[in-house]
Amino acid sequence: MSDEGELRHLRRCVELAAEALEKGDEPFGSVLVGADGTVLAEDHNRVAAGDRTRHPEFELARWAAANMTPAERAAATVFTSGEHCPMCAAAHGWVGLGRIVYVSSSEQLSGWLAELGVPAPPVRTLPIREVAPYVVVEGPVPGLAERVRDLHRRFHGSS
């Protein structure tokens, strides 16, 4: 990332992921930013209570559908600590949100979890472009991705 504002949003995603971890949840965080650079909404993972659909990217897509016009959604960017899962990528595409910028890729996450001996998830991991092919996607971000890896290692009990 060359833009300092975008790096600030990505760092906030990592902070939100750390907040999720502190609350006993999987470390994921996301920020929805309008075309003018204004932070519109942010969230972190909330799946620990049992609802596995409470991903921040999904929550931001729902928020955007309820609070933004189609043109505002298309011009917005979702910054996130980890590449969207297929559920979140589909929600993003259906709602008509714009660009996605992620810190760590699904491929990286799959590798990290395999190294830690974590069983594969019940839903196949796919790149965003395979689910929502018209969304502009950028990532991963070296340096910050290592911070996300450390959060997942802490969540899964390894160091």
DSSP file (Angstrom, degrees, kcal/mol; ACC not computed):
  #  RESIDUE AA STRUCTURE BP1 BP2  ACC     N-H-->O    O-->H-N    N-H-->O    O-->H-N    TCO  KAPPA ALPHA  PHI   PSI    X-CA   Y-CA   Z-CA
    1    1 A M              0   0    0      0, 0.0   140,-0.0     0, 0.0     3,-0.0   0.000 360.0 360.0 360.0 132.2    0.0    0.0    0.0
    2    2 A S        +     0   0    0      1,-0.0     2,-0.5     5,-0.0     3,-0.1   0.688 360.0  86.1 -99.3 -21.2    1.4    3.3   -0.9
    3    3 A D     >  -     0   0    0      1,-0.2     4,-2.1     2,-0.0     5,-0.2  -0.701  64.5-152.9 -87.9 122.5   -1.4    5.5    0.6
    4    4 A E  H  > S+     0   0    0     -2,-0.5     4,-2.2     1,-0.2    -1,-0.2   0.855  96.0  56.7 -63.7 -35.0   -0.9    6.2    4.3
    5    5 A G  H  > S+     0   0    0      2,-0.2     4,-1.9     1,-0.2    -1,-0.2   0.905 107.4  48.2 -61.8 -41.4   -4.6    6.6    4.9
    6    6 A E  H  > S+     0   0    0      1,-0.2     4,-2.3     2,-0.2    -2,-0.2   0.903 109.9  51.6 -66.9 -40.2   -5.2    3.1    3.6
    7    7 A L  H  X S+     0   0    0     -4,-2.1     4,-2.6     1,-0.2    -1,-0.2   0.889 106.9  54.6 -62.0 -37.7   -2.4    1.7    5.8
    8    8 A R  H  X S+     0   0    0     -4,-2.2     4,-2.0     2,-0.2    -2,-0.2   0.922 108.9  47.7 -60.7 -43.8   -4.1    3.4    8.7
    9    9 A H  H  X S+     0   0    0     -4,-1.9     4,-1.8     2,-0.2    -2,-0.2   0.893 112.1  49.8 -64.3 -39.4   -7.4    1.6    7.9
   10   10 A L  H  X S+     0   0    0     -4,-2.3     4,-1.7     2,-0.2    -2,-0.2   0.889 108.8  51.7 -68.0 -38.5   -5.5   -1.7    7.6
   11   11 A R  H  X S+     0   0    0     -4,-2.6     4,-2.2     1,-0.2    -1,-0.2   0.891 107.5  53.9 -63.2 -37.8   -3.8   -1.2   10.9
   12   12 A R  H  X S+     0   0    0     -4,-2.0     4,-2.7     1,-0.2    -2,-0.2   0.883 104.2  55.4 -63.0 -37.6   -7.2   -0.5   12.5
   13   13 A C  H  X S+     0   0    0     -4,-1.8     4,-2.2     1,-0.2    68,-0.2   0.908 107.8  48.5 -60.2 -41.3   -8.4   -3.8   11.0
   14   14 A V  H  X S+     0   0    0     -4,-1.7     4,-2.2     2,-0.2    -2,-0.2   0.895 110.4  51.7 -66.4 -39.2   -5.5   -5.6   12.8
   15   15 A E  H  X S+     0   0    0     -4,-2.2     4,-2.2     2,-0.2    -2,-0.2   0.914 109.8  49.4 -61.6 -42.7   -6.4   -3.7   16.0
   16   16 A L  H  X S+     0   0    0     -4,-2.7     4,-2.3     2,-0.2    12,-0.2   0.885 108.9  52.6 -64.4 -37.9  -10.1   -4.9   15.7
   17   17 A A  H  X S+     0   0    0     -4,-2.2     4,-2.2     2,-0.2    11,-0.2   0.904 108.9  50.0 -62.6 -40.6   -8.8   -8.4   15.1
   18   18 A A  H  X S+     0   0    0     -4,-2.2     4,-2.5     2,-0.2    -2,-0.2   0.883 108.3  53.4 -65.1 -38.0   -6.8   -8.1   18.3
   19   19 A E  H  X S+     0   0    0     -4,-2.2     4,-1.3     2,-0.2    -2,-0.2   0.912 107.8  50.7 -61.6 -42.2  -10.0   -6.9   20.1
   20   20 A A  H ><>S+     0   0    0     -4,-2.3     5,-2.9     1,-0.2     3,-0.5   0.935 110.2  49.8 -60.0 -45.3  -11.9   -9.9   18.9
   21   21 A L  H ><5S+     0   0    0     -4,-2.2     3,-2.0     1,-0.2    -2,-0.2   0.910 106.6  54.7 -60.2 -43.1   -9.1  -12.1   20.3
   22   22 A E  H 3<5S+     0   0    0     -4,-2.5    -1,-0.2     1,-0.3    -2,-0.2   0.785 107.2  52.0 -61.4 -26.7   -9.1  -10.4   23.6
   23   23 A K  T <<5S-     0   0    0     -4,-1.3    -1,-0.3    -3,-0.5    -2,-0.2   0.290 126.8-101.1 -92.4   9.0  -12.9  -11.2   23.8
   24   24 A G  T < 5S+     0   0    0     -3,-2.0     2,-0.2     1,-0.3    -3,-0.2   0.667  84.0 121.6  83.9  17.6  -12.2  -14.9   23.1
   25   25 A D  S   <S-     0   0    0     -5,-2.9    -1,-0.3    -6,-0.2    -2,-0.1  -0.661  74.0 -81.2-111.1 166.2  -13.2  -14.7   19.5
   26   26 A E        -     0   0    0     -2,-0.2     2,-1.5     1,-0.1    19,-0.3  -0.417  55.1-106.1 -63.9 139.9  -11.3  -15.5   16.2
   27   27 A P        +     0   0    0      0, 0.0     2,-0.3     0, 0.0   -10,-0.2  -0.525  68.4 127.8 -81.9  88.8   -9.1  -12.6   15.2
   28   28 A F        +     0   0    0     -2,-1.5    17,-2.2   -11,-0.2     2,-0.3  -0.997  26.2 174.4-135.9 140.0  -10.7  -10.8   12.3
   29   29 A G  E     -A   44   0A   0     -2,-0.3    52,-2.7    15,-0.2     2,-0.3  -0.996   5.0-172.9-146.2 148.0  -11.6   -7.1   11.9
   30   30 A S  E     -AB  43  80A   0     13,-2.7    13,-2.2    -2,-0.3     2,-0.4  -0.978   9.5-158.1-143.5 152.2  -12.9   -4.9    9.1
   31   31 A V  E     -AB  42  79A   0     48,-2.8    48,-2.9    -2,-0.3     2,-0.5  -0.999  10.6-148.0-133.0 132.3  -13.5   -1.3    8.4
   32   32 A L  E     -AB  41  78A   0      9,-3.2     8,-2.9    -2,-0.4     9,-1.3  -0.900  20.8-170.4-100.7 123.8  -16.0    0.2    5.8
   33   33 A V  E     -AB  39  77A   0     44,-2.9    44,-2.6    -2,-0.5     6,-0.2  -0.955  14.8-132.1-122.7 130.9  -14.7    3.5    4.3
   34   34 A G    >   -     0   0    0      4,-2.9     3,-2.2    -2,-0.4    42,-0.1  -0.189  36.3 -95.5 -72.5 169.8  -16.7    5.9    2.1
   35   35 A A  T 3  S+     0   0    0      1,-0.3    -1,-0.1    37,-0.2    41,-0.1   0.772 125.3  55.2 -58.0 -28.4  -15.4    7.3   -1.1
   36   36 A D  T 3  S-     0   0    0      2,-0.1    -1,-0.3     1,-0.0    40,-0.1   0.398 123.2-102.4 -87.6   3.7  -14.2   10.5    0.7
   37   37 A G  S <  S+     0   0    0     -3,-2.2     2,-0.3     1,-0.3    -2,-0.1   0.451  74.0 144.0  91.8   1.1  -12.1    8.4    3.2
   38   38 A T        -     0   0    0      1,-0.1    -4,-2.9    -5,-0.0     2,-0.6  -0.578  54.7-122.9 -76.6 132.2  -14.6    8.6    6.1
   39   39 A V  E     +A   33   0A   0     -2,-0.3    -6,-0.2    -6,-0.2     3,-0.1  -0.659  33.0 177.3 -72.7 120.3  -14.9    5.6    8.3
   40   40 A L  E     -     0   0A   0     -8,-2.9     2,-0.3    -2,-0.6    -7,-0.2   0.805  60.1 -14.5 -95.4 -36.9  -18.5    4.6    8.1
   41   41 A A  E     -A   32   0A   0     -9,-1.3    -9,-3.2     2,-0.0    -1,-0.4  -0.979  55.9-169.7-162.6 157.2  -18.6    1.4   10.2
   42   42 A E  E     +A   31   0A   0     -2,-0.3     2,-0.3   -11,-0.2   -11,-0.2  -0.981  10.7 165.6-150.2 157.1  -16.2   -1.1   11.7
   43   43 A D  E     -A   30   0A   0    -13,-2.2   -13,-2.7    -2,-0.3     2,-0.3  -0.975  19.5-142.5-161.7 168.8  -16.6   -4.5   13.4
   44   44 A H  E     -A   29   0A   0     -2,-0.3   -15,-0.2   -15,-0.2   -27,-0.1  -0.864  47.2 -65.0-133.1 170.8  -14.7   -7.6   14.5
   45   45 A N        +     0   0    0    -17,-2.2    10,-0.2   -19,-0.3   -20,-0.1  -0.234  41.7 177.0 -58.5 142.3  -15.6  -11.3   14.5
   46   46 A R        +     0   0    0      8,-2.2     3,-0.4     5,-0.2     5,-0.3  -0.171  41.9 115.2-138.5  40.6  -18.4  -12.3   16.9
   47   47 A V    >   +     0   0    0      1,-0.2     3,-2.3   -21,-0.1     8,-0.1   0.586  48.0  90.8 -90.5 -10.1  -18.7  -16.0   16.2
   48   48 A A  T 3  S+     0   0    0      1,-0.3    -1,-0.2     2,-0.1     4,-0.1   0.773  79.0  63.1 -59.2 -27.4  -17.7  -17.3   19.7
   49   49 A A  T 3  S-     0   0    0     -3,-0.4    -1,-0.3     2,-0.2    -2,-0.1   0.542 126.7 -94.4 -77.7  -5.0  -21.4  -17.2   20.9
   50   50 A G  S <  S+     0   0    0     -3,-2.3     2,-1.1     1,-0.2    -2,-0.1   0.186  93.1 113.7 118.0 -18.3  -22.2  -19.9   18.3
   51   51 A D    >   -     0   0    0     -5,-0.3     3,-1.7     1,-0.2    -1,-0.2  -0.757  44.1-169.8 -89.1 100.2  -23.5  -18.0   15.2
   52   52 A R  T 3  S+     0   0    0     -2,-1.1    -1,-0.2     1,-0.3    -5,-0.1   0.494  78.1  69.0 -71.5  -3.1  -20.7  -18.7   12.7
   53   53 A T  T 3   +     0   0    0      1,-0.2     2,-1.9    -7,-0.1    -1,-0.3   0.454  67.4 102.3 -90.7  -0.4  -22.2  -16.1   10.3
   54   54 A R    <   +     0   0    0     -3,-1.7    -8,-2.2    -8,-0.1    -1,-0.2  -0.231  46.8 146.5 -83.4  51.7  -21.1  -13.2   12.5
   55   55 A H     >  -     0   0    0     -2,-1.9     4,-2.2   -10,-0.2     3,-0.2  -0.616  56.3-125.2 -81.9 146.8  -18.1  -12.2   10.4
   56   56 A P  H  > S+     0   0    0      0, 0.0     4,-2.5     0, 0.0     5,-0.2   0.867 109.2  54.7 -63.5 -35.4  -17.3   -8.5   10.3
   57   57 A E  H  > S+     0   0    0      2,-0.2     4,-1.8     1,-0.2     5,-0.1   0.885 109.7  47.3 -65.4 -37.5  -17.3   -8.4    6.5
   58   58 A F  H  > S+     0   0    0      2,-0.2     4,-2.2     1,-0.2    -1,-0.2   0.914 111.9  50.2 -67.5 -43.8  -20.8   -9.9    6.5
   59   59 A E  H  X S+     0   0    0     -4,-2.2     4,-2.4     1,-0.2    -2,-0.2   0.894 110.4  49.8 -62.2 -40.6  -22.0   -7.4    9.1
   60   60 A L  H  X S+     0   0    0     -4,-2.5     4,-2.7     2,-0.2    -1,-0.2   0.867 108.3  53.1 -68.3 -35.5  -20.5   -4.5    7.2
   61   61 A A  H  X S+     0   0    0     -4,-1.8     4,-2.2     2,-0.2    -2,-0.2   0.922 111.4  46.2 -63.4 -43.5  -22.3   -5.6    4.0
   62   62 A R  H  X S+     0   0    0     -4,-2.2     4,-1.7     2,-0.2    -2,-0.2   0.907 112.4  50.3 -65.0 -41.3  -25.6   -5.7    5.8
   63   63 A W  H  X S+     0   0    0     -4,-2.4     4,-1.7     1,-0.2    -2,-0.2   0.935 110.7  49.9 -61.1 -45.5  -24.9   -2.3    7.4
   64   64 A A  H  X S+     0   0    0     -4,-2.7     4,-2.1     1,-0.2    -2,-0.2   0.893 107.8  53.3 -61.5 -41.3  -24.1   -0.9    4.0
   65   65 A A  H  < S+     0   0    0     -4,-2.2    -1,-0.2     1,-0.2    -2,-0.2   0.861 115.4  41.0 -62.0 -35.2  -27.3   -2.3    2.4
   66   66 A A  H  < S+     0   0    0     -4,-1.7    -1,-0.2    -3,-0.2    -2,-0.2   0.721 127.5  28.5 -84.3 -22.8  -29.4   -0.6    5.2
   67   67 A N  H  < S+     0   0    0     -4,-1.7     2,-0.3    -5,-0.1    -2,-0.2   0.474 107.9  62.3-123.2  -4.1  -27.6    2.7    5.3
   68   68 A M  S  < S-     0   0    0     -4,-2.1    -1,-0.0    -5,-0.2     0, 0.0  -0.922  71.9-118.7-129.0 150.7  -26.0    3.5    1.9
   69   69 A T     >  -     0   0    0     -2,-0.3     4,-2.6     1,-0.1     5,-0.2  -0.402  38.9-105.1 -75.0 162.1  -27.3    4.2   -1.6
   70   70 A P  H  > S+     0   0    0      0, 0.0     4,-2.3     0, 0.0     5,-0.2   0.896 123.2  50.7 -55.5 -39.9  -26.2    1.8   -4.3
   71   71 A A  H  > S+     0   0    0      2,-0.2     4,-1.4     1,-0.2     5,-0.1   0.899 110.0  49.0 -66.5 -39.7  -23.8    4.5   -5.7
   72   72 A E  H  > S+     0   0    0      2,-0.2     4,-0.7     1,-0.2    -1,-0.2   0.907 111.5  50.1 -65.0 -41.2  -22.3    5.1   -2.2
   73   73 A R  H >< S+     0   0    0     -4,-2.6    25,-1.7     1,-0.2     3,-1.1   0.929 108.7  51.6 -62.0 -45.0  -21.8    1.3   -1.7
   74   74 A A  H 3< S+     0   0    0     -4,-2.3    25,-0.3    23,-0.3    -1,-0.2   0.804 111.9  47.2 -63.5 -29.3  -20.1    1.0   -5.1
   75   75 A A  H 3< S+     0   0    0     -4,-1.4    -1,-0.3    -5,-0.2    -2,-0.2   0.529  97.0  95.5 -89.5  -6.8  -17.7    3.8   -4.3
   76   76 A A    <<  -     0   0    0     -3,-1.1    23,-0.5    -4,-0.7     2,-0.4  -0.343  62.4-142.8 -83.0 163.9  -16.8    2.4   -0.8
   77   77 A T  E     -Bc  33  99A   0    -44,-2.6   -44,-2.9    21,-0.2     2,-0.6  -0.987   2.0-148.4-126.5 137.8  -13.9    0.2    0.2
   78   78 A V  E     -Bc  32 100A   0     21,-2.6    23,-2.6    -2,-0.4     2,-0.4  -0.940  13.3-165.5-104.1 119.4  -13.9   -2.6    2.7
   79   79 A F  E     +Bc  31 101A   0    -48,-2.9   -48,-2.8    -2,-0.6     2,-0.3  -0.853  17.1 174.2 -98.9 139.3  -10.5   -2.9    4.5
   80   80 A T  E     -Bc  30 102A   0     21,-2.3    23,-2.1    -2,-0.4   -50,-0.2  -0.997  42.9-130.0-151.3 151.2  -10.1   -6.2    6.4
   81   81 A S  E    S+     0   0A   0    -52,-2.7    23,-1.5    -2,-0.3     2,-0.3   0.802  97.4  26.2 -71.0 -28.2   -7.6   -8.2    8.3
   82   82 A G  E    S- c   0 104A   0    -53,-0.3    23,-0.2    21,-0.2    -1,-0.1  -0.988  95.0 -92.6-137.9 146.0   -8.2  -11.3    6.3
   83   83 A E        -     0   0    0     21,-2.6     6,-0.1    -2,-0.3    -2,-0.0  -0.238  58.0 -92.8 -53.6 139.7   -9.5  -12.1    2.8
   84   84 A H        -     0   0    0      4,-0.1    42,-0.2     1,-0.1    22,-0.1  -0.198  35.1-127.2 -55.1 141.5  -13.3  -12.6    2.8
   85   85 A C     >  -     0   0    0     -3,-0.1     4,-2.8    40,-0.1     5,-0.2  -0.339  38.8 -92.8 -75.0 171.4  -14.6  -16.1    3.1
   86   86 A P  H  > S+     0   0    0      0, 0.0     4,-2.3     0, 0.0     5,-0.2   0.879 127.0  52.9 -57.4 -38.9  -17.0  -17.3    0.4
   87   87 A M  H  > S+     0   0    0      2,-0.2     4,-2.1     1,-0.2     5,-0.1   0.938 114.2  41.4 -61.0 -47.2  -20.0  -16.2    2.5
   88   88 A C  H  > S+     0   0    0      2,-0.2     4,-2.6     1,-0.2    -1,-0.2   0.868 112.6  53.6 -72.0 -36.8  -18.7  -12.7    3.0
   89   89 A A  H  X S+     0   0    0     -4,-2.8     4,-2.4     2,-0.2    -1,-0.2   0.908 110.2  48.7 -62.8 -40.8  -17.5  -12.3   -0.6
   90   90 A A  H  X S+     0   0    0     -4,-2.3     4,-3.0    -5,-0.2     5,-0.2   0.924 111.4  48.9 -64.5 -44.1  -21.0  -13.3   -1.8
   91   91 A A  H  X S+     0   0    0     -4,-2.1     4,-2.2     2,-0.2    -2,-0.2   0.916 111.2  51.0 -60.9 -42.9  -22.6  -10.7    0.6
   92   92 A H  H  X>S+     0   0    0     -4,-2.6     5,-1.9     1,-0.2     4,-1.1   0.933 113.9  44.2 -59.0 -48.3  -20.1   -8.1   -0.6
   93   93 A G  H  <5S+     0   0    0     -4,-2.4     3,-0.3     1,-0.2    -2,-0.2   0.916 113.2  49.6 -65.0 -44.9  -21.0   -8.8   -4.2
   94   94 A W  H  <5S+     0   0    0     -4,-3.0    -1,-0.2     1,-0.2    -2,-0.2   0.861 111.9  48.4 -64.2 -35.9  -24.7   -9.0   -3.7
   95   95 A V  H  <5S-     0   0    0     -4,-2.2    -1,-0.2    -5,-0.2    -2,-0.2   0.704 110.9-123.5 -78.4 -19.7  -24.8   -5.7   -1.8
   96   96 A G  T  <5 +     0   0    0     -4,-1.1    -3,-0.2    -3,-0.3    -2,-0.1   0.789  47.1 167.5  82.9  28.9  -22.7   -4.0   -4.5
   97   97 A L      < -     0   0    0     -5,-1.9   -23,-0.3    -6,-0.2    -1,-0.2  -0.361  27.7-128.6 -70.8 158.1  -19.8   -2.8   -2.4
   98   98 A G        -     0   0    0    -25,-1.7   -21,-0.2   -22,-0.3   -23,-0.1   0.463  58.2  -3.2 -82.0-137.0  -16.7   -1.6   -4.1
   99   99 A R  E     -c   77   0A   0    -23,-0.5   -21,-2.6   -25,-0.3     2,-0.4  -0.070  53.5-149.5 -62.1 150.8  -13.1   -2.5   -3.6
  100  100 A I  E     -cd  78 137A   0     36,-2.6    38,-2.3   -23,-0.2     2,-0.5  -0.987  10.2-173.9-120.4 132.5  -11.7   -4.9   -1.0
  101  101 A V  E     -cd  79 138A   0    -23,-2.6   -21,-2.3    -2,-0.4     2,-0.3  -0.988  12.2-173.6-125.3 120.8   -8.2   -4.5    0.5
  102  102 A Y  E     -c   80   0A   0     36,-2.7   -21,-0.2    -2,-0.5     3,-0.1  -0.865  27.0-148.8-119.7 151.5   -7.1   -7.3    2.8
  103  103 A V  E    S+     0   0A   0    -23,-2.1    38,-2.9    -2,-0.3     2,-0.4   0.938  86.7  22.4 -77.9 -50.9   -4.0   -7.7    5.0
  104  104 A S  E    S-c   82   0A   0    -23,-1.5   -21,-2.6    36,-0.2    -1,-0.2  -0.927  79.5-126.1-124.0 146.1   -3.7  -11.5    4.8
  105  105 A S     >  -     0   0    0     -2,-0.4     4,-2.5   -23,-0.2     5,-0.2  -0.393  22.1-116.7 -86.5 162.0   -5.0  -13.9    2.1
  106  106 A S  H  > S+     0   0    0      2,-0.2     4,-2.8     1,-0.2     5,-0.2   0.869 118.4  55.8 -61.5 -36.8   -7.2  -17.0    2.5
  107  107 A E  H  > S+     0   0    0      2,-0.2     4,-2.1     1,-0.2    -1,-0.2   0.918 107.9  47.3 -63.3 -43.5   -4.3  -19.0    1.2
  108  108 A Q  H  > S+     0   0    0      2,-0.2     4,-2.7     1,-0.2    -2,-0.2   0.949 112.7  49.3 -61.2 -47.9   -2.0  -17.6    3.9
  109  109 A L  H  X S+     0   0    0     -4,-2.5     4,-2.8     1,-0.2     5,-0.3   0.915 109.2  51.8 -59.5 -44.6   -4.6  -18.3    6.6
  110  110 A S  H  X S+     0   0    0     -4,-2.8     4,-2.2     1,-0.2    -1,-0.2   0.912 111.6  47.6 -58.8 -42.4   -5.1  -21.9    5.3
  111  111 A G  H  X S+     0   0    0     -4,-2.1     4,-2.3     2,-0.2    -2,-0.2   0.918 111.9  49.0 -64.4 -43.9   -1.4  -22.5    5.5
  112  112 A W  H  X S+     0   0    0     -4,-2.7     4,-1.5     1,-0.2    -2,-0.2   0.926 112.7  47.3 -62.1 -44.9   -1.0  -21.0    9.0
  113  113 A L  H  <>S+     0   0    0     -4,-2.8     5,-2.7     1,-0.2     4,-0.4   0.880 110.6  52.0 -67.1 -37.4   -3.9  -23.1   10.3
  114  114 A A  H ><5S+     0   0    0     -4,-2.2     3,-1.3    -5,-0.3    -1,-0.2   0.917 107.5  52.7 -62.9 -42.3   -2.5  -26.3    8.7
  115  115 A E  H 3<5S+     0   0    0     -4,-2.3    -1,-0.2     1,-0.3    -2,-0.2   0.842 110.5  48.6 -59.5 -33.4    0.8  -25.6   10.4
  116  116 A L  T 3<5S-     0   0    0     -4,-1.5    -1,-0.3    -5,-0.2    -2,-0.2   0.461 116.5-115.4 -87.3  -2.1   -1.0  -25.3   13.7
  117  117 A G  T < 5 +     0   0    0     -3,-1.3    -3,-0.2    -4,-0.4    -2,-0.1   0.725  58.8 157.8  75.6  21.9   -2.9  -28.5   13.2
  118  118 A V      < -     0   0    0     -5,-2.7    -1,-0.2    -6,-0.1    -2,-0.1  -0.658  45.6-112.5 -80.2 130.4   -6.3  -26.8   13.0
  119  119 A P        -     0   0    0      0, 0.0    -1,-0.1     0, 0.0    -5,-0.0  -0.235  39.6 -92.8 -60.3 151.2   -8.9  -28.9   11.2
  120  120 A A        -     0   0    0      1,-0.1     4,-0.1     2,-0.1   -10,-0.0  -0.296  47.1-104.4 -61.6 147.7  -10.2  -27.5    7.9
  121  121 A P        -     0   0    0      0, 0.0    -1,-0.1     0, 0.0     4,-0.1  -0.248  25.7-112.6 -70.3 164.4  -13.3  -25.4    8.1
  122  122 A P  S    S+     0   0    0      0, 0.0     2,-0.4     0, 0.0    -2,-0.1   0.630 102.8  61.2 -74.3 -12.3  -16.7  -26.8    7.0
  123  123 A V  S    S-     0   0    0      0, 0.0   -36,-0.0     0, 0.0     0, 0.0  -0.956  96.4-108.6-116.8 133.5  -16.8  -24.4    4.0
  124  124 A R        -     0   0    0     -2,-0.4     2,-0.5     1,-0.1    -4,-0.0  -0.297  30.8-120.8 -60.8 138.1  -14.2  -24.5    1.3
  125  125 A T        +     0   0    0     -4,-0.1    -1,-0.1   -40,-0.1   -40,-0.1  -0.697  40.2 172.0 -81.2 127.0  -11.8  -21.6    1.3
  126  126 A L        -     0   0    0     -2,-0.5   -20,-0.1   -42,-0.2     2,-0.1  -0.974  37.2-103.4-133.9 148.6  -11.9  -19.7   -2.0
  127  127 A P    >>  -     0   0    0      0, 0.0     3,-1.4     0, 0.0     4,-0.7  -0.405  36.9-114.6 -64.5 150.1  -10.3  -16.5   -3.2
  128  128 A I  H >> S+     0   0    0      1,-0.3     4,-3.4     2,-0.2     3,-1.6   0.890 114.0  61.8 -52.3 -43.3  -12.7  -13.5   -3.4
  129  129 A R  H 34 S+     0   0    0      1,-0.3    -1,-0.3     2,-0.2     6,-0.1   0.739  97.7  57.5 -62.4 -23.0  -12.4  -13.3   -7.2
  130  130 A E  H <4 S+     0   0    0     -3,-1.4    -1,-0.3     2,-0.1    -2,-0.2   0.751 118.4  31.8 -76.7 -22.3  -13.8  -16.9   -7.5
  131  131 A V  H << S+     0   0    0     -3,-1.6    -2,-0.2    -4,-0.7    -3,-0.1   0.825 136.9  21.4 -98.9 -43.7  -17.0  -15.9   -5.7
  132  132 A A  S >< S+     0   0    0     -4,-3.4     3,-1.6    -5,-0.2    -1,-0.2  -0.741  71.2 178.0-127.7  80.2  -17.3  -12.2   -6.7
  133  133 A P  T 3  S+     0   0    0      0, 0.0    -4,-0.1     0, 0.0    -1,-0.1   0.626  74.2  54.6 -67.0 -15.3  -15.3  -11.9   -9.9
  134  134 A Y  T 3  S+     0   0    0      2,-0.1     2,-0.3     0, 0.0    -5,-0.1   0.443  81.9 104.2 -99.7   0.2  -16.1   -8.2  -10.6
  135  135 A V  S <  S-     0   0    0     -3,-1.6     2,-0.5    -7,-0.1   -36,-0.1  -0.653  75.3-122.8 -82.3 134.8  -14.9   -6.8   -7.3
  136  136 A V        -     0   0    0     -2,-0.3   -36,-2.6     2,-0.0     2,-0.4  -0.669  36.4-170.4 -76.2 126.4  -11.5   -5.1   -7.3
  137  137 A V  E     -d  100   0A   0     -2,-0.5     2,-0.4   -38,-0.2   -36,-0.2  -0.968  12.6-178.5-127.7 135.2   -9.4   -6.9   -4.7
  138  138 A E  E     +d  101   0A   0    -38,-2.3   -36,-2.7    -2,-0.4     3,-0.1  -0.997  25.1 116.9-133.8 138.7   -5.9   -5.9   -3.3
  139  139 A G        +     0   0    0     -2,-0.4   -36,-0.1     1,-0.3     2,-0.1  -0.775  22.4  91.2 148.2 171.7   -3.8   -7.8   -0.8
  140  140 A P        -     0   0    0      0, 0.0    -1,-0.3     0, 0.0   -36,-0.2   0.598  47.4-149.8 -77.5 175.8   -2.0   -9.3    1.0
  141  141 A V     >  -     0   0    0    -38,-2.9     4,-2.1    -2,-0.1     3,-0.3  -0.921  15.4-134.4-116.1 104.3    0.1   -6.6    2.8
  142  142 A P  T  4 S+     0   0    0      0, 0.0     2,-1.4     0, 0.0   -38,-0.0  -0.186  88.2  23.1 -55.5 149.0    3.5   -7.8    3.8
  143  143 A G  T  > S+     0   0    0      1,-0.2     4,-0.9   -40,-0.0     3,-0.2  -0.462 121.3  56.2  90.5 -62.9    4.5   -6.9    7.3
  144  144 A L  H  > S+     0   0    0     -2,-1.4     4,-1.8    -3,-0.3     3,-0.4   0.853  98.2  63.4 -67.9 -33.3    1.0   -6.5    8.6
  145  145 A A  H  X S+     0   0    0     -4,-2.1     4,-2.5   -42,-0.3    -1,-0.2   0.863  97.5  56.6 -59.7 -35.2    0.2  -10.0    7.5
  146  146 A E  H  > S+     0   0    0     -3,-0.2     4,-2.1     1,-0.2    -1,-0.2   0.864 103.8  53.2 -65.1 -34.4    2.7  -11.3   10.0
  147  147 A R  H  X S+     0   0    0     -4,-0.9     4,-1.7    -3,-0.4    -1,-0.2   0.904 109.2  48.7 -65.4 -40.2    0.8   -9.5   12.8
  148  148 A V  H  X S+     0   0    0     -4,-1.8     4,-2.1     2,-0.2    -2,-0.2   0.909 108.7  53.8 -65.4 -41.2   -2.4  -11.2   11.7
  149  149 A R  H  X S+     0   0    0     -4,-2.5     4,-2.4     1,-0.2    -2,-0.2   0.922 106.4  52.4 -57.7 -44.2   -0.5  -14.6   11.7
  150  150 A D  H  X S+     0   0    0     -4,-2.1     4,-2.3     1,-0.2    -1,-0.2   0.881 106.7  53.2 -60.9 -38.7    0.6  -13.9   15.3
  151  151 A L  H  X S+     0   0    0     -4,-1.7     4,-2.4     2,-0.2    -1,-0.2   0.909 110.0  47.5 -62.8 -41.8   -3.0  -13.3   16.3
  152  152 A H  H  X S+     0   0    0     -4,-2.1     4,-2.3     2,-0.2    -2,-0.2   0.887 109.8  52.9 -67.9 -37.5   -4.1  -16.6   14.8
  153  153 A R  H  <>S+     0   0    0     -4,-2.4     5,-3.1     1,-0.2    -2,-0.2   0.915 110.9  47.5 -62.1 -41.9   -1.3  -18.4   16.5
  154  154 A R  H ><5S+     0   0    0     -4,-2.3     3,-1.2     3,-0.2    -2,-0.2   0.919 111.0  51.2 -65.0 -42.7   -2.3  -16.9   19.9
  155  155 A F  H 3<5S+     0   0    0     -4,-2.4    -2,-0.2     1,-0.3    -1,-0.2   0.900 112.7  45.3 -61.0 -40.6   -6.0  -17.8   19.3
  156  156 A H  T 3<5S-     0   0    0     -4,-2.3    -1,-0.3    -5,-0.1    -2,-0.2   0.302 120.4-106.9 -92.1  10.1   -5.1  -21.4   18.5
  157  157 A G  T < 5S+     0   0    0     -3,-1.2     2,-0.3     1,-0.3    -3,-0.2   0.710  79.0 112.7  81.6  22.6   -2.7  -21.7   21.4
  158  158 A S      <       0   0    0     -5,-3.1    -1,-0.3    -6,-0.2    -2,-0.1  -0.856 360.0 360.0-121.9 161.4    0.7  -21.7   19.8
  159  159 A S              0   0    0     -2,-0.3    -5,-0.1    -5,-0.0    -1,-0.1   0.361 360.0 360.0-132.4 360.0    3.5  -19.3   19.8
